[in-house]
Amino acid sequence: MNKMQTLIDKMYDGDTEAIVSGISSKNDYILINSVLAGTKYGIKDKRFIDGVLKAQNSKSVLLGFSLASIAIASEHFLTNKRYMGDDTTVKALIESKFNI
């Protein structure tokens, strides 16, 4: 197994350090998995939240999902800021509670 897959596996096993390290990655695949796993596990570490906020400016799209939309929905779950917009992807992620 390669290092990237090992890191992602650790993220989905709930390894907080792997999730926090992934949020600052320049690799969009690692970054999106960090946001998804961190949201799933309710990571509220300041470094992670800062990375989620930064990811909201991303133009990257992976598997049909905008990284920015995923990050916006993540912020809804991890902070007191509630999403009030009309982006259908963000709304769907919130409604599904990230069960994707």
All heavy atoms as an XYZ file, in Angstrom:
772
protein
N       0.855     -1.175      0.000
C       0.000      0.000      0.000
C       0.902      1.239      0.000
O       1.915      1.278      0.687
C      -0.890     -0.033      1.238
C      -1.990      0.987      1.210
S      -3.152      0.920      2.597
C      -3.528     -0.790      2.770
N       0.510      2.275     -0.752
C       1.351      3.465     -0.803
C       1.080      4.400      0.376
O       0.098      4.249      1.106
C       1.200      4.185     -2.142
C      -0.170      4.799     -2.346
O      -0.783      5.310     -1.418
N      -0.646      4.780     -3.577
N       1.962      5.389      0.573
C       1.879      6.287      1.726
C       0.593      7.102      1.737
O       0.014      7.337      2.800
C       3.085      7.223      1.742
C       4.372      6.546      2.093
C       5.514      7.539      2.114
C       6.815      6.829      2.415
N       7.936      7.766      2.496
N       0.148      7.532      0.555
C      -1.068      8.328      0.500
C      -2.267      7.509      0.967
O      -3.069      7.981      1.774
C      -1.316      8.861     -0.919
C      -2.563      9.714     -1.006
S      -2.776     10.659     -2.540
C      -2.544      9.457     -3.809
N      -2.390      6.288      0.517
C      -3.510      5.447      0.916
C      -3.439      5.103      2.404
O      -4.461      5.052      3.085
C      -3.586      4.171      0.084
C      -4.846      3.378      0.343
C      -6.116      4.162      0.025
O      -6.271      4.686     -1.070
N      -7.022      4.263      0.985
N      -2.240      4.899      2.906
C      -2.072      4.622      4.330
C      -2.552      5.811      5.160
O      -3.258      5.635      6.163
C      -0.600      4.297      4.652
O      -0.222      3.132      3.907
C      -0.395      4.040      6.133
N      -2.199      7.027      4.736
C      -2.641      8.236      5.436
C      -4.166      8.352      5.411
O      -4.799      8.608      6.440
C      -2.007      9.482      4.812
C      -2.448     10.825      5.385
C      -2.060     10.943      6.859
C      -1.838     11.968      4.572
N      -4.761      8.112      4.266
C      -6.220      8.204      4.138
C      -6.898      7.131      4.989
O      -7.905      7.406      5.657
C      -6.638      8.133      2.656
C      -6.177      9.413      1.947
C      -8.146      7.947      2.512
C      -6.260      9.363      0.445
N      -6.360      5.930      4.998
C      -6.917      4.871      5.846
C      -6.883      5.276      7.319
O      -7.846      5.047      8.057
C      -6.150      3.557      5.653
C      -6.423      2.907      4.308
O      -7.389      3.315      3.610
O      -5.654      1.996      3.938
N      -5.779      5.910      7.736
C      -5.686      6.383      9.118
C      -6.752      7.435      9.410
O      -7.334      7.457     10.494
C      -4.293      6.958      9.399
C      -3.215      5.918      9.530
C      -1.871      6.577      9.822
C      -0.783      5.547      9.981
N       0.514      6.192     10.292
N      -6.998      8.305      8.429
C      -8.025      9.337      8.603
C      -9.378      8.695      8.888
O     -10.081      9.081      9.821
C      -8.135     10.216      7.353
C      -6.987     11.135      7.111
S      -7.291     12.046      5.579
C      -5.683     12.724      5.264
N      -9.744      7.709      8.079
C     -11.058      7.073      8.236
C     -11.121      6.105      9.416
O     -12.206      5.668      9.788
C     -11.496      6.417      6.932
C     -11.906      7.462      5.916
C     -11.066      7.813      4.877
C     -13.118      8.138      6.041
C     -11.429      8.800      3.966
C     -13.485      9.129      5.143
C     -12.633      9.448      4.112
O     -12.994     10.435      3.219
N      -9.951      5.846     10.019
C      -9.929      5.095     11.278
C     -10.045      6.039     12.475
O     -10.010      5.596     13.619
C      -8.640      4.276     11.394
C      -8.644      3.051     10.498
O      -9.739      2.601     10.094
O      -7.540      2.538     10.197
N     -10.159      7.354     12.188
C     -10.334      8.342     13.253
C      -9.052      8.898     13.825
O      -9.070      9.522     14.888
N      -7.932      8.707     13.148
C      -6.641      9.214     13.617
C      -6.605     10.736     13.459
O      -6.447     11.262     12.357
C      -5.518      8.557     12.820
C      -4.130      8.952     13.265
O      -3.915     10.122     13.655
O      -3.232      8.087     13.203
N      -6.753     11.443     14.569
C      -6.836     12.905     14.553
C      -5.595     13.540     13.940
O      -5.708     14.489     13.156
C      -7.060     13.455     15.977
O      -8.270     12.894     16.487
C      -7.170     14.962     15.989
N      -4.428     13.040     14.274
C      -3.198     13.623     13.718
C      -3.134     13.453     12.202
O      -2.681     14.349     11.498
C      -1.961     13.047     14.397
C      -1.747     13.596     15.792
C      -1.722     15.128     15.859
O      -1.012     15.775     15.057
O      -2.433     15.685     16.718
N      -3.583     12.317     11.693
C      -3.604     12.101     10.242
C      -4.575     13.083      9.583
O      -4.276     13.664      8.534
C      -4.000     10.664      9.920
N      -5.724     13.286     10.200
C      -6.723     14.215      9.667
C      -6.184     15.637      9.674
O      -6.285     16.360      8.677
C      -8.040     14.110     10.468
C      -8.688     12.738     10.229
C      -8.993     15.252     10.109
C      -9.822     12.405     11.183
N      -5.595     16.035     10.785
C      -5.060     17.396     10.897
C      -3.893     17.606      9.929
O      -3.784     18.666      9.312
C      -4.661     17.713     12.355
C      -3.893     19.019     12.453
C      -5.904     17.767     13.241
N      -3.046     16.613      9.749
C      -1.942     16.771      8.800
C      -2.472     16.827      7.366
O      -1.954     17.568      6.536
C      -0.898     15.669      8.959
O      -1.299     14.469      8.353
N      -3.533     16.091      7.080
C      -4.099     16.078      5.742
C      -4.755     17.385      5.337
O      -4.784     17.734      4.155
N      -5.254     18.148      6.301
C      -5.975     19.383      5.985
C      -5.046     20.445      5.399
O      -5.500     21.357      4.720
C      -6.760     19.922      7.213
C      -7.853     20.904      6.777
C      -5.830     20.574      8.219
C      -8.963     20.302      5.995
N      -3.749     20.309      5.618
C      -2.808     21.290      5.062
C      -2.098     20.763      3.815
O      -1.189     21.404      3.297
C      -1.786     21.697      6.120
O      -1.037     20.579      6.527
N      -2.534     19.627      3.301
C      -1.901     19.020      2.137
C      -2.156     19.838      0.874
O      -3.210     20.444      0.706
C      -2.438     17.604      1.930
O      -1.882     17.032      0.769
N      -1.178     19.825     -0.010
C      -1.328     20.453     -1.328
C      -2.011     19.491     -2.308
O      -2.405     19.882     -3.393
C       0.036     20.856     -1.879
C       0.813     21.781     -0.983
C       0.477     23.210     -1.263
C       1.400     24.121     -0.484
N       0.702     25.002      0.394
N      -2.155     18.249     -1.904
C      -2.784     17.222     -2.732
C      -4.297     17.262     -2.482
O      -4.757     17.007     -1.366
C      -2.203     15.856     -2.370
C      -2.797     14.728     -3.161
O      -3.999     14.552     -3.221
N      -1.926     13.945     -3.765
N      -5.065     17.601     -3.513
C      -6.513     17.740     -3.353
C      -7.184     16.453     -2.896
O      -8.161     16.487     -2.153
C      -7.163     18.212     -4.658
C      -6.867     19.657     -4.964
O      -6.533     20.427     -4.039
O      -6.984     20.037     -6.157
N      -6.673     15.311     -3.323
C      -7.258     14.029     -2.933
C      -7.125     13.816     -1.421
O      -8.065     13.396     -0.752
C      -6.587     12.894     -3.717
C      -7.213     11.553     -3.520
C      -8.495     11.284     -4.006
C      -6.540     10.550     -2.839
C      -9.080     10.038     -3.819
C      -7.116      9.303     -2.656
C      -8.382      9.057     -3.140
O      -8.958      7.833     -2.948
N      -5.947     14.125     -0.881
C      -5.744     14.012      0.569
C      -6.583     15.055      1.292
O      -7.230     14.760      2.304
C      -4.251     14.155      0.922
C      -3.483     12.942      0.407
C      -4.059     14.325      2.435
C      -1.985     13.038      0.570
N      -6.603     16.264      0.770
C      -7.342     17.358      1.404
C      -8.836     17.054      1.504
O      -9.447     17.200      2.569
C      -7.104     18.653      0.627
C      -7.757     19.917      1.150
C      -7.361     20.196      2.586
C      -7.383     21.095      0.257
N      -9.433     16.603      0.426
C     -10.875     16.319      0.449
C     -11.182     15.169      1.408
O     -12.177     15.206      2.134
C     -11.423     16.054     -0.968
C     -12.936     16.236     -0.992
C     -11.062     14.680     -1.480
C     -13.526     16.323     -2.389
N     -10.312     14.176      1.459
C     -10.516     13.069      2.401
C     -10.342     13.534      3.838
O     -11.050     13.071      4.730
C      -9.580     11.906      2.071
C     -10.146     11.059      0.960
O     -11.064     10.279      1.178
N      -9.627     11.237     -0.250
N      -9.445     14.473      4.057
C      -9.269     15.033      5.394
C     -10.540     15.759      5.833
O     -11.003     15.588      6.967
C      -8.075     15.992      5.412
O      -7.962     16.620      6.669
N     -11.113     16.562      4.938
C     -12.348     17.288      5.284
C     -13.479     16.302      5.575
O     -14.184     16.431      6.579
C     -12.756     18.275      4.164
C     -14.114     18.901      4.464
C     -11.710     19.370      3.988
N     -13.631     15.303      4.726
C     -14.705     14.316      4.928
C     -14.519     13.536      6.236
O     -15.453     13.403      7.028
C     -14.770     13.360      3.741
C     -15.272     13.968      2.432
C     -15.038     13.004      1.276
C     -16.734     14.347      2.529
N     -13.308     13.031      6.467
C     -13.058     12.246      7.681
C     -13.136     13.121      8.928
O     -13.713     12.720      9.943
C     -11.693     11.562      7.598
N     -12.576     14.319      8.849
C     -12.613     15.222      9.992
C     -14.023     15.618     10.378
O     -14.349     15.750     11.559
N     -14.871     15.782      9.381
C     -16.272     16.106      9.650
C     -16.974     14.896     10.253
O     -17.707     15.016     11.238
C     -16.974     16.561      8.360
O     -16.259     17.681      7.822
C     -18.408     16.969      8.643
N     -16.721     13.731      9.678
C     -17.320     12.498     10.199
C     -16.997     12.306     11.679
O     -17.864     11.914     12.470
C     -16.798     11.304      9.401
C     -17.236      9.962      9.924
C     -16.646      8.825      9.109
C     -17.020      7.486      9.702
N     -16.485      6.374      8.933
N     -15.758     12.595     12.064
C     -15.328     12.383     13.446
C     -15.466     13.631     14.326
O     -15.082     13.602     15.486
C     -13.894     11.851     13.482
C     -13.825     10.413     13.036
C     -13.347     10.071     11.790
C     -14.291      9.398     13.867
C     -13.305      8.743     11.367
C     -14.256      8.078     13.464
C     -13.761      7.753     12.213
O     -13.732      6.450     11.797
N     -16.021     14.700     13.766
C     -16.277     15.902     14.558
C     -15.020     16.583     15.079
O     -15.012     17.112     16.191
N     -13.968     16.612     14.269
C     -12.703     17.225     14.678
C     -12.874     18.747     14.771
O     -13.251     19.389     13.797
C     -11.566     16.880     13.690
C     -11.426     15.364     13.524
C     -10.258     17.539     14.123
C     -11.058     14.612     14.770
N     -12.597     19.287     15.953
C     -12.744     20.731     16.159
C     -11.421     21.408     16.499
O     -11.399     22.544     16.949
C     -13.795     20.999     17.231
C     -15.167     20.534     16.773
C     -16.261     20.924     17.701
C     -17.586     20.421     17.104
N     -18.721     20.815     17.892
N     -10.329     20.712     16.247
C      -8.990     21.264     16.423
C      -8.877     22.542     15.584
O      -9.297     22.573     14.426
C      -7.979     20.210     15.955
C      -6.544     20.646     16.091
O      -6.119     21.514     15.308
O      -5.853     20.109     16.967
N      -8.320     23.599     16.154
C      -8.223     24.885     15.458
C      -7.503     24.755     14.123
O      -7.906     25.361     13.132
C      -7.525     25.914     16.344
C      -7.413     27.277     15.673
C      -6.727     28.291     16.548
C      -6.499     29.641     15.927
N      -6.801     29.884     14.576
N      -6.448     23.940     14.074
C      -5.705     23.765     12.809
C      -6.610     23.156     11.744
O      -6.548     23.533     10.571
C      -4.485     22.877     13.019
C      -3.456     23.446     14.002
C      -2.421     22.419     14.385
N      -3.086     21.336     15.138
C      -2.530     20.184     15.443
N      -1.297     19.906     15.064
N      -3.207     19.273     16.137
N      -7.466     22.234     12.159
C      -8.373     21.598     11.209
C      -9.437     22.594     10.737
O      -9.686     22.725      9.538
C      -9.041     20.360     11.820
C      -9.965     19.680     10.868
C      -9.469     18.948      9.802
C     -11.338     19.790     11.002
C     -10.320     18.330      8.886
C     -12.195     19.177     10.113
C     -11.683     18.443      9.042
N     -10.050     23.305     11.667
C     -11.084     24.286     11.300
C     -10.495     25.348     10.372
O     -11.116     25.727      9.372
C     -11.716     24.937     12.555
C     -12.418     23.895     13.425
C     -12.670     26.069     12.168
C     -13.607     23.218     12.796
N      -9.293     25.822     10.673
C      -8.641     26.807      9.802
C      -8.446     26.246      8.395
O      -8.648     26.946      7.399
C      -7.291     27.237     10.383
C      -7.425     28.125     11.606
O      -8.549     28.625     11.893
O      -6.398     28.323     12.302
N      -8.076     24.982      8.295
C      -7.917     24.344      6.990
C      -9.235     24.207      6.251
O      -9.302     24.382      5.029
N     -10.305     23.892      6.980
C     -11.641     23.794      6.373
C     -12.049     25.162      5.820
O     -12.554     25.261      4.699
C     -12.682     23.277      7.397
C     -14.102     23.472      6.893
C     -12.424     21.813      7.720
N     -11.802     26.210      6.581
C     -12.148     27.559      6.117
C     -11.344     27.930      4.877
O     -11.884     28.507      3.932
C     -11.926     28.578      7.235
C     -12.800     28.394      8.477
C     -12.430     29.408      9.557
C     -14.279     28.484      8.139
N     -10.073     27.577      4.853
C      -9.229     27.841      3.685
C      -9.722     27.047      2.470
O      -9.736     27.557      1.347
C      -7.781     27.490      4.002
C      -6.822     27.808      2.902
C      -5.399     27.482      3.295
C      -4.455     27.744      2.133
N      -3.078     27.329      2.448
N     -10.145     25.818      2.684
C     -10.611     24.957      1.586
C     -11.887     25.500      0.932
O     -12.200     25.136     -0.199
C     -10.842     23.535      2.094
N     -12.594     26.375      1.611
C     -13.809     26.957      1.039
C     -13.513     27.825     -0.184
O     -14.418     28.133     -0.954
C     -14.566     27.759      2.088
C     -15.161     26.885      3.160
C     -15.875     27.679      4.236
O     -16.038     28.878      4.150
N     -16.311     26.974      5.269
N     -12.258     28.184     -0.379
C     -11.855     28.991     -1.534
C     -11.322     28.150     -2.685
O     -10.923     28.687     -3.703
C     -10.796     30.013     -1.114
C     -11.336     30.980     -0.087
O     -12.431     31.503     -0.238
N     -10.580     31.206      0.964
N     -11.315     26.840     -2.515
C     -10.757     25.945     -3.521
C     -11.640     25.891     -4.765
O     -12.860     25.962     -4.691
C     -10.627     24.530     -2.945
O     -10.202     23.633     -3.947
N     -10.998     25.754     -5.894
C     -11.701     25.582     -7.177
C     -11.706     24.110     -7.601
O     -12.219     23.761     -8.649
C     -11.029     26.415     -8.271
C     -10.953     27.897     -7.961
C     -12.310     28.540     -7.991
C     -12.164     30.038     -7.771
N     -13.262     30.625     -7.076
N     -11.148     23.235     -6.779
C     -11.003     21.817     -7.121
C     -12.334     21.079     -7.064
O     -13.172     21.355     -6.210
C     -10.031     21.134     -6.161
O      -8.761     21.703     -6.282
N     -12.474     20.147     -7.985
C     -13.644     19.271     -8.031
C     -13.121     17.842     -8.130
O     -12.296     17.539     -8.980
C     -14.548     19.586     -9.238
C     -15.695     18.608     -9.328
C     -15.055     21.019     -9.176
N     -13.580     16.999     -7.227
C     -13.189     15.595     -7.233
C     -14.437     14.733     -7.167
O     -15.309     14.952     -6.318
C     -12.266     15.284     -6.058
C     -10.911     15.977     -6.078
C     -10.213     15.822     -4.732
C     -10.039     15.411     -7.177
N     -14.526     13.775     -8.081
C     -15.665     12.858     -8.142
C     -16.998     13.612     -8.203
O     -17.995     13.193     -7.618
C     -15.641     11.891     -6.958
C     -14.393     11.021     -6.854
C     -14.397     10.241     -5.547
C     -14.282     10.076     -8.046
N     -16.989     14.758     -8.877
C     -18.214     15.537     -9.062
C     -18.571     16.451     -7.904
O     -19.583     17.133     -7.942
N     -17.752     16.464     -6.856
C     -18.006     17.311     -5.697
C     -16.992     18.443     -5.638
O     -15.792     18.211     -5.733
C     -17.911     16.512     -4.385
C     -19.061     15.603     -4.148
C     -18.973     14.267     -4.494
C     -20.228     16.075     -3.577
C     -20.034     13.402     -4.269
C     -21.297     15.218     -3.346
C     -21.200     13.892     -3.691
N     -17.468     19.646     -5.455
C     -16.604     20.791     -5.258
C     -16.035     20.731     -3.845
O     -16.782     20.592     -2.875
C     -17.425     22.074     -5.441
O     -16.851     23.152     -4.773
N     -14.715     20.836     -3.739
C     -14.085     20.853     -2.428
C     -14.621     22.013     -1.602
O     -14.873     21.872     -0.402
C     -12.564     20.942     -2.567
C     -11.753     21.083     -1.287
C     -12.075     19.995     -0.278
C     -10.274     21.095     -1.613
N     -14.855     23.148     -2.232
C     -15.389     24.311     -1.516
C     -16.748     24.001     -0.902
O     -17.008     24.340      0.257
C     -15.481     25.509     -2.459
N     -17.620     23.338     -1.644
C     -18.955     22.995     -1.127
C     -18.864     22.038      0.052
O     -19.590     22.185      1.041
C     -19.811     22.370     -2.226
O     -20.094     23.313     -3.236
N     -17.973     21.084     -0.043
C     -17.788     20.134      1.057
C     -17.276     20.871      2.296
O     -17.748     20.628      3.411
C     -16.830     18.999      0.647
C     -17.494     18.139     -0.433
C     -16.438     18.145      1.843
C     -16.561     17.159     -1.106
N     -16.350     21.788      2.096
C     -15.795     22.545      3.223
C     -16.851     23.450      3.856
O     -16.899     23.591      5.082
C     -14.586     23.351      2.757
N     -17.700     24.047      3.047
C     -18.771     24.896      3.585
C     -19.735     24.062      4.424
O     -20.127     24.452      5.523
C     -19.504     25.629      2.447
C     -18.587     26.680      1.821
C     -20.798     26.276      2.947
C     -19.077     27.236      0.492
N     -20.107     22.900      3.924
C     -21.002     22.016      4.688
C     -20.312     21.536      5.962
O     -20.950     21.428      7.013
C     -21.429     20.828      3.823
N     -19.025     21.277      5.882
C     -18.265     20.861      7.063
C     -18.304     21.938      8.141
O     -18.510     21.634      9.324
C     -16.817     20.566      6.662
O     -16.044     20.245      7.784
N     -18.118     23.185      7.733
C     -18.161     24.282      8.703
C     -19.507     24.313      9.424
O     -19.574     24.578     10.625
C     -17.908     25.619      8.002
C     -17.928     26.799      8.956
C     -17.814     28.141      8.266
O     -18.077     28.236      7.047
O     -17.471     29.105      8.963
N     -20.586     24.017      8.718
C     -21.924     23.977      9.309
C     -21.961     23.001     10.496
O     -22.550     23.297     11.528
C     -22.943     23.565      8.242
C     -24.321     23.311      8.759
N     -25.276     24.293      8.840
C     -24.896     22.184      9.222
C     -26.390     23.778      9.346
N     -26.187     22.491      9.575
N     -21.317     21.845     10.333
C     -21.329     20.824     11.382
C     -20.342     21.092     12.511
O     -20.594     20.731     13.655
C     -21.022     19.437     10.793
C     -22.179     18.839     10.074
C     -22.213     18.813      8.700
C     -23.266     18.319     10.770
C     -23.293     18.276      8.019
C     -24.346     17.788     10.114
C     -24.360     17.765      8.730
N     -19.224     21.699     12.194
C     -18.141     21.799     13.165
C     -18.097     23.112     13.936
O     -17.351     23.223     14.901
C     -16.796     21.570     12.470
C     -16.647     20.210     11.783
C     -15.321     20.152     11.044
C     -16.760     19.076     12.790
N     -18.874     24.088     13.511
C     -18.865     25.392     14.184
C     -20.305     25.810     14.474
O     -21.252     25.105     14.141
C     -18.194     26.475     13.311
O     -19.037     26.776     12.196
C     -16.822     26.035     12.824
N     -20.439     26.960     15.047
C     -21.773     27.510     15.322
C     -22.358     28.223     14.118
O     -23.482     28.709     14.178
C     -21.708     28.487     16.507
C     -21.419     27.760     17.803
O     -21.813     26.614     17.984
N     -20.722     28.427     18.702
N     -21.612     28.318     13.030
C     -22.089     29.009     11.833
C     -23.002     28.077     11.035
O     -22.599     27.003     10.603
C     -20.919     29.457     10.965
C     -21.361     30.251      9.765
C     -20.189     30.769      8.971
C     -20.689     31.531      7.762
N     -19.589     31.935      6.901
N     -24.225     28.461     10.857
C     -25.198     27.669     10.106
C     -25.254     28.132      8.665
O     -25.230     29.339      8.387
C     -26.599     27.779     10.733
C     -26.656     27.170     12.112
C     -26.424     25.653     12.022
N     -26.047     25.066     13.273
C     -24.882     24.452     13.485
N     -23.976     24.339     12.574
N     -24.611     23.923     14.654
N     -25.337     27.191      7.749
C     -25.395     27.514      6.329
C     -26.777     28.028      5.977
O     -27.782     27.380      6.254
C     -25.055     26.284      5.486
C     -25.078     26.577      4.015
C     -24.097     27.389      3.452
C     -26.081     26.090      3.196
C     -24.109     27.678      2.100
C     -26.101     26.372      1.844
C     -25.109     27.177      1.301
O     -25.130     27.477     -0.043
N     -26.832     29.191      5.360
C     -28.104     29.802      4.991
C     -28.208     30.027      3.484
O     -29.134     30.677      3.022
C     -28.267     31.145      5.724
C     -28.182     31.026      7.251
S     -29.394     29.903      7.957
C     -30.854     30.899      7.810
N     -27.268     29.493      2.722
C     -27.235     29.709      1.280
C     -28.131     28.754      0.519
O     -28.948     28.030      1.100
N     -27.942     28.748     -0.810
C     -28.816     27.934     -1.654
C     -28.057     26.936     -2.536
O     -28.633     26.350     -3.447
C     -29.703     28.839     -2.511
C     -28.920     29.782     -3.411
O     -27.673     29.745     -3.394
O     -29.558     30.563     -4.129
N     -26.789     26.705     -2.263
C     -26.005     25.728     -3.020
C     -26.580     24.332     -2.760
O     -26.614     23.865     -1.623
C     -24.542     25.808     -2.591
C     -23.639     24.844     -3.346
O     -23.854     23.619     -3.232
O     -22.713     25.312     -4.026
N     -27.029     23.671     -3.817
C     -27.698     22.379     -3.649
C     -26.767     21.292     -3.122
O     -27.206     20.421     -2.374
C     -28.346     21.914     -4.973
O     -27.344     21.885     -6.005
C     -29.468     22.838     -5.391
N     -25.498     21.343     -3.495
C     -24.547     20.347     -2.996
C     -24.342     20.508     -1.495
O     -24.362     19.532     -0.744
C     -23.191     20.452     -3.726
O     -23.399     20.252     -5.124
C     -22.203     19.427     -3.202
N     -24.161     21.753     -1.056
C     -23.981     22.015      0.374
C     -25.217     21.558      1.134
O     -25.118     20.860      2.147
C     -23.695     23.510      0.640
C     -23.663     23.792      2.145
C     -22.390     23.943     -0.018
N     -26.381     21.907      0.632
C     -27.633     21.517      1.303
C     -27.776     19.999      1.371
O     -28.182     19.449      2.389
C     -28.836     22.117      0.584
C     -28.998     23.591      0.820
C     -30.225     24.066      0.057
C     -30.697     25.399      0.538
N     -31.937     25.808     -0.128
N     -27.440     19.312      0.283
C     -27.550     17.847      0.256
C     -26.588     17.209      1.259
O     -26.954     16.250      1.954
C     -27.281     17.321     -1.153
N     -25.370     17.729      1.355
C     -24.414     17.202      2.325
C     -24.901     17.415      3.752
O     -24.792     16.516      4.593
C     -23.043     17.866      2.146
C     -22.240     17.405      0.939
C     -21.087     18.358      0.665
C     -21.724     15.985      1.146
N     -25.457     18.570      4.015
C     -25.983     18.859      5.353
C     -27.163     17.949      5.666
O     -27.226     17.350      6.745
C     -26.354     20.348      5.485
C     -25.077     21.207      5.454
C     -27.161     20.606      6.760
C     -25.313     22.695      5.298
N     -28.073     17.822      4.723
C     -29.254     16.974      4.945
C     -28.862     15.513      5.141
O     -29.484     14.798      5.938
C     -30.226     17.103      3.776
C     -30.950     18.440      3.745
C     -31.786     18.638      2.492
O     -32.036     17.651      1.753
O     -32.179     19.793      2.252
N     -27.837     15.068      4.442
C     -27.395     13.667      4.552
C     -26.503     13.439      5.765
O     -26.160     12.292      6.058
C     -26.642     13.238      3.303
O     -25.341     13.818      3.287
N     -26.144     14.516      6.456
C     -25.211     14.442      7.588
C     -23.920     13.757      7.192
O     -23.322     12.995      7.932
C     -25.872     13.753      8.789
C     -27.064     14.521      9.292
C     -27.704     13.874     10.484
C     -28.877     14.760     10.877
N     -29.799     14.131     11.748
N     -23.504     14.065      5.945
C     -22.258     13.548      5.369
C     -22.264     12.039      5.207
O     -21.208     11.405      5.143
C     -21.039     14.010      6.182
C     -20.517     15.346      5.738
C     -21.202     16.505      5.982
C     -19.313     15.432      5.053
C     -20.731     17.735      5.582
C     -18.821     16.661      4.645
C     -19.529     17.811      4.909
N     -23.410     11.419      5.110
C     -23.505      9.983      4.838
C     -23.450      9.772      3.336
O     -24.445      9.471      2.696
C     -24.789      9.393      5.421
C     -24.716      9.280      6.916
O     -23.664      8.995      7.458
N     -25.823      9.523      7.581
N     -22.244      9.956      2.792
C     -22.056      9.805      1.343
C     -21.127      8.661      1.059
O     -20.407      8.212      1.893
C     -21.541     11.093      0.683
C     -20.242     11.547      1.344
C     -22.590     12.185      0.777
C     -19.565     12.691      0.644
